[in-house]
């Protein structure tokens, strides 16, 4: 049994991660602001604190030691630096949730070496000072420079699930069902995805195995935006209205200029087997279509 701390464990794949860890009988503590409540009750210890308040965060974990910490809610170099200052010397390992957005959407399949956080020039600042991808790049760079504990940076693509609070897949399904237009830049662009349950399984796995450094995690297979829309059309029985570009209101959250996906040789060589995208995506689309159509 490991003593595990999870920052951001009450929504989507963070919640599923905590469920995975509890099933494995680990001693789990979660840190949240308390906005979404604690769905686990007394199964976990709940520290209600805002990680942005460095003094309060430090006080909340003072004198505590953890075997593994999962940080799902770090978006800036300032947050990463504060984390290192608080936890250096008191944790065994950090699993940092990073992103495909550390790579450019340039049509090439990305390996971990396509972004090197160990030699990246660091600029300090808060999340609002950077794009999402740059904030994550800088956070990785800070962790690998200042952490005195092993760090795994898990680079996920867009995570999919019926309970996805970002509702990015839902956006496309709802607009097609409601006969509303969707704006794209390049319908031939291909993407990779991972389902929330698999993302949580991978996080749990990588935290408890001898893995360090950046690591890609995605389902096997890619799909073009044209194919994705055709899949929704098939399940919904409706034709999509497609616009090139368009206003922000109709612009797809997947409106990328070129193919954007990554490979997973490092994770597979370490012993993790990923699902096949085509094995679960059609069923997920069908589930969301059915719930959307009932509204």
N, C-alpha and C positions, 0 to 999 in steps of 0.2 A: 504493500500500500504506500502510495506517494502522497506527500503534502503538496497540493496544487492550488495555485492562485489564478483566477481567470478575470481579466479586465474586459468587461463587456460580455456578459454571459446570459442575458435574458431575452435576446431576440435572435431570430433566424438561425444561422449556423452556429452562432455563439451559444445559443440555448441548447442546440443539439449536441454541441461539444460537451457541455456540462452534463447532459444526460448520458453521453458515452462514458465520461469519467466516473460518474456515479455507478453505472452498471459494472465498471471494473473495480468497484469498491475502493476508490481513492478518497482521500479526505480533501474536500473541495471548499475553497473560500472564493466568493465572488466580490468584485468591487464594481459598484454602479452608483449613479447619482440618485437612484430610487425612482426615476421617472416612470419606468414600466413595471415597477414592483418586483417582487421576488417569487417566481413561479415554483420554486423548489422547497419552500417552507424550511423546516428544520433539517432537511437533508444536507444543507450547505450552511456555512457561516457567511453572513452577508455584511460586508463593510460598506456603509452608505457614505460615499465621499466623492467629490468632484476631482478627478485626477489633474484638472487644470489648476487647482489650488494646491501648489506644491507643498506648502507647509502642512496643510491638513492631510494630504495624502501621505506624507512622510510620517506624521504622527499616528495615522491609522495603522500603519504596518511596522511601526517601531518595535524592535526586539523580536521580530518574527523571522523565521527562516522557511523557505519553500524549496522543494526539489525542482519543481517546474513552474514557470509563470507563462501564461498565454496572454499576449497583449493584442486584442482585436481592435482597439480604439486609439491607436497612436497614429497621428496624421502629420506630424511636423518634427523638425529637428529639435525644437525647444522641448517638446514632450519626451523625445528620446533621450536627450541629455539629462533632463530631470529624473527620468526613470533610472538611468545609470547611477546618478548620484545617490538615489534613494536605495537601490538594491545591490550595488557592488558589495560583495562580501557576504551576502545573505541569501542568494539563490543559486541553485545548481545549473539552471538552464533557462533561456528565454526562447519562446516560440512567438515570433512577430508575424502578424498577418500582413503581408505585403500584397503586391498586385501586378498583373500583366501590364498595368499602366506605367511600370518602370521602363517598358520597352516602347519603341515607336511603332505606330501602325504603318509599316513600310512594305508590307507584302511578303516579308521573310519569316520563316518559322524560327522562333527565338529559343536559344539555349541560354542557360544561366550566365554564360560568359558575355552575353550581349550587353549586360549592364554590370559594371564592376564597382561595387560600393566601397571596396577597400581603398581605392585610389580616386574617389570622386571628391571634387572640391566642395567643402562644406560651407554653406551660408546659413547662419542661424535665423530663426524666425518662427512665427506661429502659422497654423494651418491657413489662415486667411491671407498670408503673404505669398502663397504659392498655389499652383494648380495641384489637383489631387495627386497626379503622378509624380510631380517634382517633390511634393511634401513627403511622399513615401520613399523616393530615391534618397532624399536627404536624411530621413529617419534611419534608413538602412545604413548609410554612411556613418552617421553618428554612433549607432550601436556597435558597428564593427571597429570603430576607433576607440570608443570610451568604455565599452563593457568589459568587466573583469570576470565574465561568465560566458559559456558557450552560447552562441546565438544562431538560431535557424530563422531565416526570412522566407516564409512560404508565399510564393507568388501565385495568386489565384487569378483566373480570368473572371468574367462576370459569373456570379453564383446564382443558380436558378432554383426556384422552389415555389410551391403553391402559396406558402406563407411569406414570400419575399416582400418586405415592407417597402422596398424601392419600386416595386411593381413595374419593372422594365419590360419583362415578357408580357405581363398583363396589359401594358400600354398598347402593344400591337394587337393583341387579341380583342380588347375592348373596342378599339377603333375600327377593326374589320367587322366585328359583330354589329356595331352601330353605324356602319356605312360611312365612316369618317376618314379623311385622307391621312396618309403617313408620309413624311418627308425623308428621303434618303439622299446620300451623296453618290454611293456606288453599290448597286445591288449585287454585283459580282464579288464583292469583298467577302472573304471567308473568316469565320470566327471559331474559337473554341470556347467551351463552357464547362462548368462542373455543377453537379447538383448539391444542394445544401447538406444532405445526409452524408455524401461522400467527402465533402469539404471537412465536416466535423470528424469523420473517421480518420482522415489523413492528419489533421491537426493532433488528434489524440495519439495516433501512431508515431508521428515524427517526434513528439515530445518525449516519448518513452523509448526511443531507439537512438543508436549512436550515429546521429546525423547532425551535421553543422553546415553553416554557410547558406547562401541563397539556394532555393530549390523550387522548381516549377511543379504545379499540381493542377491537372486538368483531365477531364475525361478523354478517352481515345477518340479521335475523329474530329473533323471540322465540318462546318455547314455554311454555305453561302447565304447571304441575306435573302436572295431570291428564293432559295430552297426553303428557308425558314418561313417566309411569307406564304409560299405554296403549301407548306404543311399546315399552317393556320387556316388557310382557305379550305383545304380538304376537310379538316376537323369541324370547321364552322359552317361549311356549306355556303359561304359567301365569298364574293370577289373583293380583293383589296383595291382601294383607291391609292395609287402611288403618285407622289409628287417629287420632283427633283428639288432638293433643298427645301424651301418653304420657311414659314415662320417658326419660332421656337415652340409655339403651341403644338404644331403638328410634327415637328422634327423628331425622328426616331432616336431613342437613347442608344441605339446601335448604329447610328449614322456615321460610319467611319469611311475615310477616303480610300483605304487599301486594306488588304487582308491583314489580320492581326491575331496571331495565335502562337502557341509555344509547344516545345517538345518536352518529354518527361523521362528521358533516359536516366538521369541521375536518380530520380525517385524509384524507377523500376529496378535499377541495378542495386539499390539499397534494400529492395524486397517488397515494395508496395505495388499492387496490381490495380490499375484503374478500370473503371467501367467503360463500356462502349456508349458513346453519345446516342447512337441510333437505338439503343436498347431501352432508353428511358425518356428521351425527349418527346416522341410522339404521344406517349401516355400522359406526360405532364401537360402538354398543350391541350389534349382532350379534356383533362380534368378542369383546367382553367376555363376552357370554352363552355363546358357544361355549367359551371357556376356562374359565368358571365351571362349566359343565355337565360338563366332562371331569374335574373334580377328584373 
